[in-house]
Amino acid sequence: MSANQQAQIEATDERIEASHGGKWLRLTRTGARILWEQSGGDRGELELTPAGKLRGPVVEEEMDMAAESWARELMG
């Protein structure tokens, strides 16, 4: 990210929560299943594949690409 912004990150073995301003993103992992929810009310479920990708209902993508997308939305 090119802007000088930082998000607050809290993490445990099962959960990661990132927040910036009034927005937040929470990821909760149970085995290969990852539940995500955002402060705006959006939520969903992903699966961590053996290849290290995230599989959703429509697409499978690299974890770093998903993280970039979430970061842009959180910090924007």
C-alpha positions as MATLAB code, in Angstrom:
seq = 'MSANQQAQIEATDERIEASHGGKWLRLTRTGARILWEQSGGDRGELELTPAGKLRGPVVEEEMDMAAESWARELMG';
ca = [
       0.000    0.000    0.000;
       1.436    3.333   -0.978;
      -0.336    5.490    1.616;
       1.151    5.859    5.083;
      -1.649    3.992    6.867;
      -1.629    1.199    9.413;
      -4.279   -1.228   10.536;
      -4.500   -2.747   13.994;
      -4.119   -6.540   13.913;
      -5.127   -8.955   16.666;
      -4.473  -12.657   16.197;
      -4.890  -15.960   18.001;
      -4.449  -19.501   16.694;
      -8.066  -19.540   15.462;
      -8.831  -15.885   14.680;
      -7.377  -12.824   12.973;
      -9.029   -9.430   13.237;
      -7.829   -6.356   11.345;
      -9.308   -2.922   11.964;
      -8.764    0.557   10.579;
     -10.915    3.526   11.451;
     -14.425    2.169   11.920;
     -13.935   -0.785    9.571;
     -12.896   -4.301   10.551;
     -12.365   -7.741    9.022;
     -12.506  -10.944   11.075;
     -11.258  -14.356    9.895;
     -12.059  -17.399   12.041;
     -10.461  -20.723   11.123;
     -11.677  -24.200   12.037;
      -9.510  -26.772   10.276;
      -9.586  -25.961    6.561;
     -12.774  -23.877    6.924;
     -12.424  -20.103    7.221;
     -15.387  -17.913    8.110;
     -14.951  -14.235    7.274;
     -17.028  -11.229    8.168;
     -16.667   -7.497    7.666;
     -17.961   -4.504    9.577;
     -20.374   -3.681    6.738;
     -22.245   -6.943    7.340;
     -20.747   -8.983    4.502;
     -19.745  -12.511    5.462;
     -18.888  -15.786    3.857;
     -17.024  -19.040    4.048;
     -13.814  -20.127    2.364;
     -11.829  -23.353    2.332;
      -8.044  -23.537    2.610;
      -6.891  -26.020   -0.034;
      -3.930  -28.394    0.314;
      -2.138  -26.167   -2.239;
      -2.501  -23.160    0.095;
      -5.190  -21.375   -1.909;
      -8.533  -20.068   -0.703;
     -11.562  -21.639   -2.360;
     -14.868  -19.792   -2.271;
     -18.226  -20.573   -3.822;
     -17.206  -19.038   -7.168;
     -13.417  -18.813   -7.373;
     -10.191  -20.214   -5.975;
      -7.353  -17.735   -5.468;
      -3.926  -17.379   -3.923;
      -4.044  -16.293   -0.265;
      -1.868  -13.239   -0.910;
      -4.246  -11.986   -3.615;
      -7.227  -12.360   -1.265;
      -5.300  -10.545    1.493;
      -4.452   -7.670   -0.872;
      -8.089   -7.289   -1.853;
      -9.248   -7.271    1.789;
      -6.538   -4.736    2.714;
      -7.561   -2.339   -0.080;
     -11.185   -2.537    1.044;
     -10.333   -2.120    4.742;
      -7.964    0.809    4.215;
      -9.971    2.541    1.482;
];
